Amino acid sequence: MKIKHIFSLAVLAVMTAACSSEDITQQQAASQSGQTLPFKATISNSAGTRGLTAPSTENPDITATWVVDEQIALIHGATIDVVKVESVEDATSATPGVATLSGDITNYVENEKVYLVYVGCQSGAMDDFKTALVQTFDAEKSADATITAITEDMIKASFKILYQDGTLTTINNGLDYRLATSTLTKTNGWVTLSDSPKLNSQFAIWKLTLKNASGAALAATQLDVIGVEAVASVKIDASTAAADPEVVYVMLPAGTADYRFDATVGTEVGTYTVTHNGVSLTAGKFYQSTLTMTKTVNLARLEAAYEAQDGDILTGTLDATQKYKLSIADNATITLMDVTIVGADDFDCQWAGINCVGSATIILKGTNSVKGCFYGYPGIHVPENKTLTIKGTDSDKLTAIGYDDGAGIGSGNFAGFPISCGNIVINGGDITATGGNNSAGIGCGGKSDCGDITINGGIVTATGKGNAAGIGSGDKSSTCGKIIISGGTVTAEGGFSSAGIGSGPSSECGDITISGGTITSAKGGLRAAGIGSGSGLSSNSICGDITISGGIITSAKGGDGGAGIGSGFGDSKCGKINISGGTIISTTGGSEAAGIGSGLSSSSICNGITISGGTITSAKGGDMAAGIGSCKEGICGKITITTEIIQVVATKGNDALNSIGIGTDGGTCGEIQFGSVQVFDGTSWSPSTMVAGNYGGLNLTISTTDTWTLTPVP
């Protein structure tokens, strides 16, 4: 029998492949009493041209035309008989396409149910089917002795697609599996059927167009159908692949199943995979889909440098002995799934653990670890003016470790040659980033630059080592762009003389903006702010404006000489501090540094503080420092606190003069305004003049612990 598909608007070419006419010896699955009688009957079929064509939305049915000498199995009780197609009515007859069957029936029983089965005409197909069916029956009977007949389920379980090459020609010539039921009856000494049944196809045909994640054609050499018992590997016909490389035709069982397809493409490392969950295929129908396939690459099997392409899934371990550079193609989105990159520690491996060729997106799955491969290189690097985006859930982990002078994620410096990086965006994942010596966890490696750092979500733990911020700039003369935190949970710790979030010593970062998320801890190293600038050792350490409009800061803590939020020690400067929302639970200055404001030294400058909203539960200065303002010798600009606040609580340190304003003699600040009242003109200050009361719509209370609390007047 030849499968065909009939277009409503076109006449199809005739395909003329024929089936073998060899006799097949009758075989009994089990003994049964009865007679052997001649058989003759007709079976229905749709008329039309012979052969199969590509799917049509107008008529997706698979139809066929019988061919003389094709074989049909008649299964009744536990008996398998085989008959042949004796003749087929031609198109000029009144019943075109109707076939006459002839043969013998053994163990005949009047009015017995009979299954008519067609199993294709490839060599040996009927013998293979009968053998499989007998084995299935014997196994069922062994398990349950009451079974006496072959069932429809046993028949369907014995359908096996032995070979496919991805072409319609092969499916047409030998992969048709059809089934019908009828009843045996006897007329004038002949066994016949009670009706003229139509055998229906038991499989569907799926036209698959294979594409990679970028939309380019995949010229597969093999397609594995995973989890479908009747289908294994489809070996792609070479001539067909050359003519239409991405199109593969596959015959599949009907029903609802989770189909997974694996494609082998030439000699490429890795396997392309796509999974269709709960796909329902109806027998006798054509389907067509474009499969956007993702490639899984086991790094342990690499034998050369590899550039991951859009859609690739990387897994496995790239160990120190392999010494292969791993890159991500420009504008590619790839997945790290339980990846470990050990880091070669070899002069011949002068590259990062992961090297982005251009902008890239990394999706995290499982637990991943990436380390820079040699001195001066980061764990993950993205080029200047490009953007790296990292995504994942809170249960998906990434540990990124930089080599000495290399950030965990960011830039590096090899033997005095900066390896600057572009922008870093973290949207999710549980990320632990640790810099090598003198390098930020996220941001700048030693004496090199990076672009903006944005954290929109995830769990982020960043640690700077040596002279470098946890998040921000690194050692002397490095510069990082803006730092923007709008979500997620962040913990950041700076190295020696470096901010938790901000700049390293004698280096620079742009504006710091916090609008959401939770900063559980921002801890500055010795002489550095928790959030702000590091220590100005031999030249300025600078950060831009610090803007807080939302989120929660659980703890911001400066090292000795550094503000909790603001500037650090020495030639350290921060821009304006603007707080309009959010909650600051605790910000604490180190010894001789403000909780919010300036650090120690006459050249440590905060360019003004405006608090126009939100809640500050505790801003505490170190010894000789204000809770909000300046410290011993430090400089703070104008301080404005408006009536839109919820609460501001400031506590002065030991031996300090004021909780808000000038810390002690030698420190300075500009005008101070509470609500609509100027309480300090920036020229002189007498602590004894400040008493509790209403100051322009703000209620000031002063506790015996030298804590000033401002709240709006009800």
N, C-alpha and C positions, 0 to 999 in steps of 0.2 A: 504494500500500500504506500502510495506517495502522498506526503502531506502537502497541502497547498493553501494559499491565502488568496481570496478573490477580491480585487478592487472593484468598487461599484462603478468606476469611471474608466477602467482600462482593462484590456485583455492581456494576460500575462504570458510570457514565453513558456514553452513546453519543456519540462525537464524529463528526460527519457530513461533515467537509470532504472534497471529492472532487478527483480529479486531472483534468487536461486530457486530452481524447481525440484531440488532433490527431495526424495521421499524421506520422511522421518518415521522411524519405527515407533509403533504405538507402545506406550509405556503406562503401566498401571501403578498408581501410588499405593493402592491396597486392594486386596481381592474383594470382589463383589459379584454376587450371582446375577446372571442376565445373559441375553443373547448378543451375538455379533450380527449387525444388520447394516445394509448399505444406507448411506446418508445423502440427502440432497435437500438444499434449502437456499433461499435468497436472503441477502442482507442489503439494507439500504445504505445509500451514501449520496451526498450532494454531488450534482453534476458540475463540471467545470474543467478548466485547463489543469493539467498535471503540473505539480511543482509548487515550491514554497517561495514567497516573496517577503520583503520587509514589512513591518507593521504598518497598518493604516488606521487612522482614527475613525474613518468612516465604517470600516469593517474589520474589527480585530480578531474575528474567529479564525481558527485553524481548521480548514477542511481538507479533503483528500479524494483521490480517485483510485479505485482498486486496479491491480495489475494481475493478469493471468498467472497462475502457479504460486501466488503468494500463499502463505500458510497461516491457518487459524487454529488455535488450540480450543477444543471443546472440553470443558471441565465439568463433570457431573458426579456427584457423590465424592468418591475418592479416586475417580478414574480420569486420566488425561488422554484424550484422543486428538489426533491432528488431521485436519482436512485441508483441501486446497481450493483456491479460486479457480473454477473451471472456465468461466466466461464472464465478460462484463458487457453490459448493454452500452452501445455507442450513443453519441450525441443525437443521432437521427431517430432513435427509438422513442417509444412512449415513456420509458422508464430509464433515462440515461444515467449511467453510473451504478445501477443496481448490479450486484455480483451474484453469480450462482456458485454455491459451495458443493463439493462432493467429497466422499470418502467413506469410512466405516465407523460405526459406533459399536463399542464393546460394552458389555455389561448393561445393556439397555434396560431402563425402567420407565414404564409409561408415566407421562406427566411429571417427570423429574426436572427440577430446576437445573439449568445449564448456564455456565459462564462462557462467553465467547471472548477470546483473548488474542490480540495481535501484538507481537513483540518485535516488529521491525524485521528487516531482511538482511541485516549484516550477517556475515558468515558465522554460523554456530549459535545464533541468537536464540532459536527455539530450543535447542539442546540445553543451553545454559539456563534458560528460564525453567525448563522442566526439572532439571537437576536441583535448582534452587528451591522450587516449589515442593518437591518431594522431601527435601531436607527440612523445610519449614513445617510441613505436615507431620513428619516423623517426630520432630522435636516437640510439637504441640501435643501429639498423641502420647508421647512418653511422659509429658507433664500431667496430662489429663486423659485417662483411658476411655472416658466417655465420648471423646471426639471421634466421629466416624466419617466426616465429610470435609473436603477442602472449602474454606470460607473465602469470602471476598477480601477480607483483611490479609489472609495468607497470600492470596494472589498479588495484591498490591505490594506487599512486603518483598515479593520476589522480582519486581521490576527493577532492573539495574541498568543504568546508563554506562556502558562499558567504555565508550570512547567519544570524546568531542574535540574538535579542533577550532571551535569558535566560528564556524561558517554555517550558513544556511544549507549549503550543499550537503554536508555530512548529516545534518539533522534530517533533511529531506530524504536522504537515501537509506538511513538506517536507524533512526532514533525515534520512531513513532511507536507509542505504547497506547493501545486502545482496549476498551472493555465494554461489554454489553451483557445483559441477562435475557434469558428467554426460557421456554419450556419445551422439552422433548415430547414429540408425539409421533404416531405411526400412521401412514396412509399407504394402502396398497403394497405393503411389504417394505416400504421405505421409511426410514426415520427422517423426520423433518422438524421444523420449528413451528411453534404456535403462532408466531408473527414474523415480521421481517425487521429485525432489530437494527438499530444504527449503533455502530461501535464508536464510542466517544473517547477522545484523547484524554489520558490521565496526567499529562504534564502540560506546563506552560512554557512558552518561549520568551526569553527576556533579551532584548537588544540593549547592551550595555556600552555606553560611550565613556571611555576612561580618560579622566583628566587629573592632573596634579592640582595642588592647592592654588597654583597661580593661573590655572585654566589652560595650561599647555597640554597637548595630546600625550598620552602614555602609550608607547608602542610595546605592549606586553608580549612576552614570549610564553608566559604561562599564567593561568588564572586559577587559583585554588578556591573552591567553594567549601567553606569550613562549616561543619555541623550539619551537613545534609548527607545522609547515608547513601543516597542513590547517585550522588555526584562527587567526584574527587577533583583531580586536576584536569583542567582544560588546556591541552597543548595547542598553542596558537599556530595556525597554518602560516608558514613563512610567506607564501605568495599573497595571501589575503592581507596579512599584516603590512606588507609593503604597499599595497594599494589603498588600504583604509586602516591605518595603523591603530587608531584608538577604538574601533568598533569590534565588539565581540558578541556573538550570539550564544546563549546558554540555554539548554533545556533543563528545567527544574521541576521538582514535584509540586503538585498543587497543595493548597492549604496555607495556613498562617505559620510563619517561622521567623526566627532571627537569623537573617542571612549575613554572613561575613565573607567578603571577597579579599583575597590576597593576590596581588599582581607582581610577578617577577618581570623586571624590565632589563633586558640585556644582562650585563655583568655588574650592574650597579650594586653597591653595598646597601643592604637594607631591603625591606619589603614594603610595598604600598598596600594599605589596608583601608577598607571602608566597612562599616557595619550598618545594616538596615534592621531596625528593631520592629518586630511584629508586622512584617510585610505579608499581605494576603494575596496569593496568586490563585486564579481560577483556572482549572483544567481547560485546555482547548483555546486559550486566549494568548494573544500577543501583548507584551508590555515593552516599554522602553524607558530608560533612565540614563541620566548623565551621572556617573559616579565620580565625585570629587574625592580623590584618594589621598590619604596621608601616608608618608613614608616613615617607617620605624628603622632607626639605625642603632645597632648595638656598637657602642664605642670600643668595646673590647675586641671587635673584629676588624677595626680599621688597620689598613696596611699602608696608608699614605695620608697626607694632609686632607682634610675634608671641609668643604664649605656647605653648611646646612642651608637648604632651600626652603622657600615658603611652604608651610604645612608639615615639615619634618618633625618627627618625634624622636628625640635622642634619649637613649637609655644605656645602662651599663657603665663600666669603669674604663676610663682612659688613664692607664697607669704610667708610672715614671719611665718605664722601659720603652714605651711606644714612640715618644718624641715626635708626635704629629700635631701640627697646628690645627686647631678647631676654630672655624669662623662661621659667621652668620651672614648670608647674602643681604644686600641692600634691600630694605623694605620688606624683609621676610618676617613672618610670624612662626616661631618654632616652639616646641614643647620640651622641657626638661622633665623626664620621668625617671626618678631614682637614678640620677646621674652622679658619678664621682669622677672629678678631674683632679688627679693627685698633684700635678706640678712636677715637671721633669728635673728641675734644679740642675740645668745643664747649659753651658755657654752656647750650645748650638740651638737652644730653644728660647730665643729672645722674643717672647710674645706672652700675652695674657692667657689666663686659663680659657676664656672665651673672648674672641675678637670679632666685634661687629664691623662689617665692611662699610655699612652706612647706618641709617636708622633701622631699628629692629624692635620686635616685641618678643619677649620670653614669657611663656605660660608655664607655671610651675605645677607639677604633679608629683606627689610622694615626697621623698626626702632626697635633697640634692646638695652636693658640696663641690665648690669650684675654687681652685687656688692658682695664683699666678705661677708661671712656669720658670721665671728666672728673676734675678735681682733687678729691681726697678719697674717691674710689671704688675699691674693690678690683677685682681681675680677676674673681673669682667670690665671690658673697655669698649667705649663707643667713640667714634671720631668726633673732632670738633665740628660744631654746627649741625650735628646729627642728634637724634633722640633715641634713647633706650627706654622702653616701657616694660615693666615687670608686672605680671598678673598672677593671681592664684587665690585659693581660699585660705582661711586661717590654719587649716590642717596641712597645707602644702608648704614645704620648708626649703629654704635655700641658705646655705652657709657660704659666704664669699670672703676669701682671705687674700690679701695682697702680699706680695713678696716685699722685702725691704724697699722703701721708697715707692711702693705701689699701694694704691687704695684698695679696699675690699671691692668696691664698685666705683670706678671713676678713672682717674689719671695716674700716671707714673713718671718716673725719671730714671733713665738708664745712663749711668756714667756721666751725669751732667747734661744729658740731652732730654729735654722735657718731652713727655708723651701725654699731651693734653687731651681732654675729652670733651664731649658735648653735653647735652642735657640728660638728666636721669629722672624718670617718672616711675613711682611705685604706686600701683593701684590695688595691690593685694598680695597675699602670701605672708608666711612667717619667715622673715628675713633677718639673718644675723650677719652683719658685715663688719669685718675687722681689718684695719689697715696694717700694712707692714710698718717698720720703723719710720717715723716722721711722716706718716700718711694717715689720712682720714679713713674712717670706716666707709663712709659714703661721701665722695667728693674728690678732693685733690690729693694726689700722691706728692712726694717730696718735691718742692720747687717746680710745680707744674700747675696748669689751670684746668678748671672744669666749668661747664655751663650751669644752667639753673638746676636746682634739685627740688622736685615736687613729690610730696607724699599725700596721696588721696585716700589711702586705706591700707589694711594689712597690719601686721605686728612687726615693728621694725626695731631692731637693737643694733646700734652703731657705736663702735669703739675706735677712737683714734689712738695711735701709738706714737711715742716720742713726741715731737713737736707737731701735733695735728689735732684738729677738731674731731669730735665724733661724727658730726654731719657738717660739712663745710670745707674750709681751706686747710692746707697743710703747712709745711715748713716755710721758712722765710721766702718772701717774694712770690708766693703762690696766690692765685685769685680764683674765687668761686663766685658764680652768679647768684641769683636770688634763691632764697630758701623758702619754700611755700609748703605749709602743712595745713590740710583741710580735712583730714580724716585719719582713721587708723589709731594705733597705739604705739607710741614712740618712746624709746629709752636711748639716751645718747650720753656718752662720756668722753670728754676730751682728754688728750694726753697732756704732757707737761706744758704749762703755759698756754693751753688751748681751750677754747670754749667747748661746752658740750654740743651746742648748736650755734654755729657762727664761724669765727675766724681763728686761725692758729696764730702763733707768735710772729709778729712783723709780717703778717699777710693780710688778706682782704677777702671779705664776702659782701654780697649785695644786700638788698633789703631782706628782712626776715618777716614773713607774714604768717600768722597763725589764726585760722578762721574756724577750725573744727578739730575733732579727734581728741585724743588724750595723750598728754606728755607726762608719762609716769615719773620720769626723772631726766633732768638735763643738768649734768654735773660738769663744771669746769675744772680743769687741772689747776695746779698752783699758779696764782696771779691771773687767772682767767675767769670770765663770766660764765655762769651756767648757760644763759642765752645771750649772745652778743659778741663782743670782741675778746680776743686773747690778749696776751701780754705784749706790749711794745718794747722789745728788748733793745734792739739797735736801731729800729725804725718803727714807724707807725703800724699798729695793728688796728684794722678798721672794719667795722660792719656798717651797713646802711641803716635805714629806719627800721625800727621794730614795731610792728603793728599787730595787735591782738584784738580780734573782733568776735571770737567764739572759741569753743572747745574748753578743755579742762587742762590746767597745768597743775599737776599734783605736787611736783617739787622742782624748783629751779634753784640750784645752789652754786655759788661761786667759790673758787678756791681762794686761799688767803690773798687779799689784795684785789679780788675780782668781785663785781656785783653779782647778785643773783640773776637779775635781768639788766643789762646795760654794758658798761665798759670794764676793761680789765686794768691791770697795773701798768704804770709807765706811760709811754707814748701810745695810749690806747684810746680809741674814739668810737663811739656809736652815734648814729643819727638820732632823730627824734623817736621817743617812745610814745606810741599812741595806743591807749587801751579803751576800747569802746564796747566790749562785750566779753562773754566767756567768764570762766571762774579760775582764779589763781588761788589755789589752796595754800600754797607755801612758796615764798621766794626768799632766799636767805643769802645775804652777802657774806663773803669770807671776812677774815680779820681785817678791820679798817676799810671795809667796802660796804656800800649801800645794798639794801635788799632790792630796790629798783632805782637805778641811777648810775653814779660814777664809781670807779674803782680808786684805788690808792694812787697818789702822785698828783702833783700840780699840773701834769700834762695828760691826766686821764679825764676825758671829757664825755659827758652825756649832753646832747644838744636840746634838751627840754623834754618834759613829761606832760602829757595830757591824758587825763582819765575821765572819760565821758560816758561810761557805762560799765556793766559787768560787776563782778564781785571779787574783791581781794580779801581773802580771809586772814592772811598773814604776810606782811612784808617786813622783814626783820633785818636790821643792819648789824654788821659786826662791830667790834670795839671801835669807839670814836666815830661811828657812822650812823647816819639817819636810816630809818626804815625805807623812806622814799626821799631821794635827794642826793646830797653829796656826802663825802666822808672826809677824813683827815687829808687835807690838801687837794682833794678832788674837786672837779668843776661840774656843776649841773646847771642847765639853762632854766627857763621859766617852767614853773609847775602850775598846772591848771586842773582843778577837780570840779566837775560840774554837778548839778542837781540830778542828772539822769542816772547817776550811779545807783547800785543797789546797796553796796557797802564797801568801805575801804578801811582796812585796819593796818596801822603802821606802828612798829615798835623800834625805838632807838636802841643802839648797842651800849655796852658799858662805857661810861665817861663821855657819851655823846651829848650834845646840847639839845637836839630836837628829834622828834620822831618823823616829822616831815619838814624838809628844808636843809639847812646847813648842819653837817654832822658835828663839826667842832672847829675850833680856831684853825685857820689856814684853809678850810674848805669854803667854797663859794657856791651860790646858786642865784638864779635870776629872780624875777617877781614870783610871788606865790599868791594864787587866787583860789578862794573857796567859794563856790557859788558865784554870786555877784559882788563879793567883797574881796578887795585886795588886802591880804593880811601881811604882806611883806613887799617892800618896794625895791628890793634888790640891793639896797645900800647899807642898811643897819638892821640889827636883830637883837631883840631882848626877849629871851625865853620867858621871863616872868610875865610878859604882857599877854601871853596866850593862855586863855582860860576857856573852860567849857562854855558852850552856848551856841546860838544861832548865827551862822555866818552866811548871809545871803541865800538862805534856803537849805543850807546844810547844817545838820546838828552835829557838833563836836563834843565828844566825851573824852575825858582823860583819866586813865586809871593810874593807880599807884605804881604799876609796873612800867610806867612811862610808855603806855600804849595809847595812841590816838585812834579813835573810831569816828568815822564820818558816815552819816546816813542822811538821806533826804528828810527834811522836816515834813511830817504828815500833813 
